[in-house]
């Protein structure tokens, strides 16, 4: 299955350069506007169409997120990846909204630095 990851742990992984695949499960226009550092875009409903090159290692740590807890897109994508055999899938349920509200950095058109 998959587990949750909190903001502090995720921030430590990003800041520490841990090998984690971070996927934003929002439409491309929201991804272009802002995304967590190093995140790739996986539009909602496109998990099955995801190119195998994007996630070749089924044992890699994968963290998915969307806007906030009220939006289940990342939860659905996490379930789909787990069903596809990915063994280390996690969800950052607080989402991009909480990340930005905490004043943490994002990449994209709306850059915010500490």
LOVEX-331301 format. One record per residue: residue number from 1; y, z, x of N, C-alpha, C, CB in turn. Coordinates in Angstrom, 2 decimals, m for minus. Glycine has a CB too. Example, Ala and Ser with C-alpha at 12.3 -4.5 7.8 and 13.67 -1.06 7.14 Angstrom:
   num      n.c2      n.c3      n.c1     ca.c2     ca.c3     ca.c1      c.c2      c.c3      c.c1     cb.c2     cb.c3     cb.c1
     1     m5.69      7.80     13.19     m4.50      7.80     12.30     m3.30      7.80     13.20     m4.47      9.05     11.31
     2     m2.25      7.08     12.85     m1.06      7.14     13.67      0.03      7.87     12.90     m0.60      5.72     14.08
***
This chain:
   num      n.c2      n.c3      n.c1     ca.c2     ca.c3     ca.c1      c.c2      c.c3      c.c1     cb.c2     cb.c3     cb.c1
     1     m1.18      0.00      0.83      0.00      0.00      0.00      1.25      0.00      0.88      0.00      1.22     m0.95
     2      2.28      0.75      0.49      3.49      0.81      1.29      4.16      2.15      1.09      4.44     m0.34      0.94
     3      5.07      2.50      2.00      5.75      3.79      1.97      7.26      3.59      1.98      5.32      4.66      3.17
     4      7.96      4.63      1.61      9.42      4.61      1.67      9.89      4.93      3.09     10.03      5.60      0.66
     5     11.11      4.52      3.39     11.77      4.90      4.64     13.19      5.32      4.27     11.76      3.72      5.70
     6     13.65      6.42      4.84     14.99      6.91      4.56     16.03      6.27      5.48     15.03      8.42      4.70
     7     17.28      6.46      5.10     18.38      5.87      5.86     18.41      6.34      7.30     19.70      6.20      5.19
     8     18.24      7.64      7.53     18.32      8.17      8.90     17.22      7.58      9.79     18.21      9.70      8.89
     9     16.01      7.51      9.27     14.91      6.94     10.06     15.15      5.46     10.33     13.56      7.15      9.34
    10     15.60      4.72      9.30     15.86      3.30      9.48     16.98      3.07     10.48     16.22      2.64      8.14
    11     18.04      3.86     10.39     19.15      3.73     11.33     18.66      4.00     12.76     20.29      4.70     10.97
    12     17.82      5.00     12.95     17.29      5.32     14.27     16.46      4.15     14.81     16.44      6.60     14.22
    13     15.68      3.51     13.95     14.87      2.37     14.39     15.77      1.20     14.81     13.91      1.93     13.26
    14     16.81      0.93     14.00     17.73     m0.18     14.32     18.48      0.13     15.60     18.72     m0.43     13.17
    15     19.05      1.34     15.69     19.82      1.72     16.87     18.96      1.76     18.13     20.47      3.09     16.66
    16     17.68      2.15     17.96     16.78      2.25     19.11     16.12      0.95     19.49     15.74      3.26     18.83
    17     16.35     m0.10     18.72     15.73     m1.38     19.03     14.24     m1.41     18.77     15.98     m1.73     20.45
    18     13.75     m0.56     17.87     12.33     m0.54     17.54     11.92     m1.91     16.97     12.00      0.60     16.53
    19     10.69     m2.32     17.25     10.22     m3.61     16.71      9.91     m3.50     15.22      8.98     m4.09     17.47
    20     10.92     m3.74     14.41     10.76     m3.69     12.96     11.33     m4.97     12.37     11.45     m2.44     12.36
    21     10.64     m5.54     11.40     11.13     m6.73     10.70     11.84     m6.23      9.45      9.95     m7.73     10.35
    22     13.14     m6.46      9.39     13.96     m5.99      8.29     14.27     m7.17      7.38     15.27     m5.32      8.82
    23     13.92     m7.04      6.09     14.09     m8.13      5.15     14.98     m7.71      3.98     12.73     m8.61      4.63
    24     16.07     m8.43      3.78     16.94     m8.19      2.63     16.45     m9.06      1.48     18.44     m8.50      2.97
    25     16.11     m8.42      0.36     15.58     m9.13     m0.80     16.71     m9.29     m1.82     14.35     m8.36     m1.42
    26     17.66    m10.13     m1.48     18.79    m10.49     m2.33     19.04    m11.97     m2.18     20.05     m9.66     m1.96
    27     19.79    m12.54     m3.11     20.14    m13.97     m3.03     20.88    m14.26     m1.74     21.00    m14.39     m4.25
    28     20.72    m15.48     m1.20     21.35    m15.84      0.06     22.86    m15.58      0.14     21.09    m17.27      0.34
    29     23.58    m15.75     m0.97     25.03    m15.54     m0.90     25.36    m14.08     m0.62     25.68    m15.98     m2.21
    30     24.57    m13.14     m1.12     24.79    m11.72     m0.84     24.40    m11.39      0.59     24.00    m10.84     m1.82
    31     23.34    m12.03      1.07     22.92    m11.86      2.46     24.00    m12.35      3.40     21.60    m12.61      2.72
    32     24.56    m13.53      3.12     25.61    m14.07      3.99     26.84    m13.17      4.00     26.01    m15.48      3.53
    33     27.14    m12.56      2.86     28.30    m11.67      2.77     28.12    m10.46      3.69     28.50    m11.21      1.31
    34     26.99     m9.80      3.60     26.70     m8.65      4.47     25.22     m8.32      4.40     27.55     m7.42      4.06
    35     24.68     m7.89      5.52     23.30     m7.44      5.58     23.16     m6.42      6.71     22.33     m8.65      5.80
    36     22.12     m5.64      6.64     21.87     m4.65      7.68     21.63     m5.37      9.00     20.67     m3.75      7.31
    37     22.00     m4.73     10.12     21.86     m5.37     11.43     20.44     m5.89     11.69     22.25     m4.40     12.52
    38     20.37     m7.17     12.02     19.11     m7.80     12.37     18.25     m8.23     11.19     18.33     m6.88     13.19
    39     18.71     m8.01      9.98     17.90     m8.35      8.81     17.79     m9.86      8.61     18.50     m7.72      7.56
    40     16.66    m10.27      8.06     16.43    m11.65      7.64     16.50    m11.68      6.13     15.05    m12.19      8.16
    41     16.72    m12.84      5.56     16.83    m12.97      4.11     15.52    m13.45      3.50     17.97    m13.92      3.74
    42     15.06    m12.71      2.49     13.90    m13.10      1.68     14.38    m13.06      0.24     12.65    m12.15      1.92
    43     14.82    m14.19     m0.30     15.34    m14.19     m1.68     14.31    m13.68     m2.68     15.79    m15.60     m2.07
    44     14.77    m13.00     m3.73     13.85    m12.48     m4.75     12.96    m13.58     m5.32     14.63    m11.80     m5.88
    45     11.70    m13.23     m5.50     10.75    m14.18     m6.08     10.23    m15.23     m5.13     11.37    m14.85     m7.22
    46     10.61    m15.14     m3.85     10.21    m16.17     m2.89      9.17    m15.67     m1.89     11.42    m16.66     m2.14
    47      8.60    m14.50     m2.11      7.64    m13.94     m1.16      6.47    m14.88     m0.93      7.13    m12.59     m1.65
    48      5.93    m15.46     m1.98      4.78    m16.36     m1.86      5.14    m17.65     m1.12      4.22    m16.70     m3.24
    49      6.43    m18.02     m1.15      6.88    m19.25     m0.48      7.35    m19.00      0.95      8.01    m19.89     m1.28
    50      7.30    m17.75      1.36      7.77    m17.38      2.69      6.97    m18.11      3.77      7.67    m15.86      2.89
    51      7.66    m18.73      4.72      6.92    m19.42      5.78      6.12    m18.44      6.63      7.87    m20.23      6.67
    52      4.88    m18.74      6.96      4.05    m17.83      7.75      4.69    m17.47      9.10      2.68    m18.45      7.99
    53      5.53    m18.36      9.63      6.18    m18.10     10.92      7.15    m16.91     10.82      6.93    m19.34     11.40
    54      7.65    m16.63      9.62      8.59    m15.54      9.45      7.91    m14.19      9.72      9.18    m15.56      8.03
    55      6.68    m14.05      9.27      5.93    m12.81      9.45      4.51    m13.11      9.92      5.90    m11.99      8.14
    56      4.36    m13.55     11.18      3.03    m13.94     11.63      2.09    m12.76     11.87      3.14    m14.72     12.89
    57      2.63    m11.57     12.17      1.82    m10.40     12.50      1.65     m9.51     11.28      2.45     m9.60     13.66
    58      0.45     m9.49     10.72      0.20     m8.69      9.51      0.19     m7.20      9.78     m1.11     m9.10      8.88
    59      0.27     m6.79     11.05      0.33     m5.37     11.39      1.73     m4.92     11.79     m0.63     m5.07     12.52
    60      2.69     m5.83     11.82      4.06     m5.48     12.20      4.67     m4.55     11.16      4.93     m6.75     12.35
    61      5.59     m3.71     11.60      6.30     m2.85     10.66      7.36     m3.70      9.95      6.96     m1.63     11.38
    62      7.28     m3.72      8.63      8.19     m4.51      7.80      8.92     m3.55      6.86      7.41     m5.62      6.99
    63     10.25     m3.65      6.86     11.06     m2.83      5.96     11.85     m3.76      5.06     12.02     m1.86      6.76
    64     11.72     m3.56      3.76     12.44     m4.37      2.78     13.47     m3.52      2.07     11.46     m5.00      1.76
    65     14.58     m4.15      1.69     15.59     m3.46      0.90     16.31     m4.47      0.03     16.59     m2.71      1.81
    66     16.98     m3.96     m1.01     17.85     m4.79     m1.84     19.17     m4.04     m2.01     17.18     m5.11     m3.24
    67     19.82     m4.13     m3.16     21.14     m3.53     m3.31     21.07     m2.01     m3.48     21.86     m4.14     m4.51
    68     20.28     m1.53     m4.45     20.17     m0.09     m4.67     18.88      0.23     m5.43     21.40      0.44     m5.45
    69     18.71      1.50     m5.74     17.47      1.94     m6.42     17.26      1.29     m7.78     17.48      3.43     m6.59
    70     18.35      0.90     m8.42     18.25      0.31     m9.76     17.77     m1.13     m9.73     19.59      0.38    m10.45
    71     17.69     m1.72     m8.58     17.28     m3.12     m8.45     15.89     m3.17     m7.81     18.32     m3.94     m7.61
    72     14.87     m3.55     m8.54     13.50     m3.48     m8.05     13.02     m4.67     m7.21     12.60     m3.32     m9.19
    73     13.91     m5.54     m6.77     13.46     m6.73     m6.04     12.70     m6.39     m4.77     14.66     m7.61     m5.70
    74     13.20     m5.43     m3.99     12.51     m5.08     m2.74     11.17     m4.40     m3.02     13.40     m4.17     m1.88
    75     11.11     m3.61     m4.07      9.85     m2.97     m4.45      8.81     m4.01     m4.82     10.08     m2.01     m5.61
    76      9.20     m5.01     m5.59      8.28     m6.08     m5.97      7.82     m6.87     m4.74      8.96     m7.03     m6.98
    77      8.76     m7.19     m3.85      8.39     m7.93     m2.63      7.46     m7.10     m1.75      9.65     m8.33     m1.84
    78      7.70     m5.79     m1.67      6.82     m4.91     m0.88      5.41     m4.93     m1.45      7.37     m3.47     m0.86
    79      5.29     m4.86     m2.76      3.97     m4.93     m3.40      3.28     m6.25     m3.09      4.09     m4.74     m4.92
    80      4.04     m7.34     m3.16      3.46     m8.66     m2.89      3.00     m8.78     m1.45      4.48     m9.76     m3.21
    81      3.80     m8.29     m0.50      3.40     m8.36      0.91      2.16     m7.51      1.16      4.55     m7.88      1.82
    82      2.11     m6.33      0.57      0.92     m5.48      0.73     m0.31     m6.19      0.18      1.12     m4.12      0.02
    83     m0.17     m6.85     m0.96     m1.29     m7.59     m1.56     m1.70     m8.78     m0.70     m0.91     m8.07     m2.97
    84     m0.75     m9.30      0.09     m1.05    m10.44      0.97     m1.69     m9.98      2.28      0.23    m11.22      1.27
    85     m1.90     m8.67      2.44     m2.59     m8.16      3.62     m1.70     m7.58      4.70     m3.39     m9.23      4.20
    86     m0.41     m7.47      4.45      0.47     m6.84      5.44      0.24     m5.34      5.38      1.98     m7.19      5.18
    87     m0.09     m4.76      6.54     m0.58     m3.39      6.58      0.48     m2.32      6.77     m1.57     m3.27      7.67
    88      1.68     m2.68      7.19      2.69     m1.68      7.53      4.01     m2.01      6.83      2.89     m1.61      9.06
    89      3.99     m2.05      5.50      5.16     m2.41      4.69      5.84     m1.14      4.21      4.75     m3.31      3.48
    90      7.17     m1.10      4.35      7.95      0.05      3.89      9.15     m0.46      3.09      8.42      0.93      5.08
    91      9.67      0.41      2.24     10.84      0.03      1.45     11.96      1.03      1.68     10.50     m0.05     m0.04
    92     13.16      0.50      1.97     14.36      1.32      2.05     14.99      1.27      0.66     15.37      0.81      3.19
    93     14.57      2.18     m0.21     14.95      2.16     m1.62     16.42      2.42     m1.90     14.15      3.14     m2.34
    94     17.09      3.14     m1.02     18.52      3.42     m1.24     19.32      2.13     m1.21     19.05      4.39     m0.17
    95     18.90      1.18     m0.41     19.50     m0.14     m0.38     20.81     m0.27      0.37     19.70     m0.59     m1.73
    96     21.28     m1.52      0.35     22.50     m1.88      1.08     23.72     m1.11      0.57     22.76     m3.38      0.97
    97     23.77     m0.83     m0.70     24.90     m0.10     m1.27     25.08      1.26     m0.60     24.70      0.08     m2.79
    98     24.00      2.02     m0.46     24.07      3.35      0.17     24.37      3.23      1.66     22.75      4.11     m0.04
    99     23.85      2.20      2.30     24.09      1.97      3.73     25.59      1.76      3.96     23.28      0.73      4.25
   100     26.19      0.89      3.17     27.62      0.61      3.29     28.44      1.85      2.94     28.02     m0.58      2.38
   101     28.05      2.56      1.88     28.77      3.77      1.46     28.76      4.84      2.55     28.15      4.33      0.17
   102     27.71      4.85      3.37     27.61      5.81      4.47     28.44      5.39      5.68     26.15      5.98      4.88
   103     29.08      4.21      5.60     29.92      3.72      6.69     29.14      3.13      7.85     30.76      4.83      7.19
   104     27.91      2.74      7.60     27.08      2.17      8.65     27.38      0.69      8.82     25.58      2.39      8.34
   105     27.13      0.15     10.01     27.50     m1.24     10.29     26.65     m2.26      9.54     27.41     m1.51     11.76
   106     27.28     m3.37      9.22     26.58     m4.52      8.63     26.99     m5.76      9.41     26.92     m4.67      7.11
   107     26.19     m6.79      9.25     26.49     m8.09      9.82     26.83     m9.04      8.69     25.30     m8.63     10.67
   108     27.42    m10.17      9.00     27.77    m11.16      8.00     29.28    m11.28      7.90     27.16    m10.79      6.64
   109     29.73    m11.84      6.80     31.17    m12.04      6.61     31.93    m10.72      6.49     31.42    m12.88      5.38
   110     31.33     m9.75      5.86     31.96     m8.44      5.71     31.41     m7.52      6.80     31.70     m7.84      4.29
   111     31.99     m7.56      7.94     31.54     m6.72      9.04     32.22     m5.36      8.95     31.84     m7.39     10.40
   112     31.45     m4.34      9.13     32.02     m2.99      9.15     31.41     m2.29     10.37     31.72     m2.20      7.81
   113     32.28     m1.71     11.14     31.82     m0.99     12.33     32.13      0.48     12.19     32.48     m1.54     13.61
   114     31.37      1.28     12.90     31.61      2.72     12.90     32.87      3.06     13.64     30.45      3.47     13.51
***
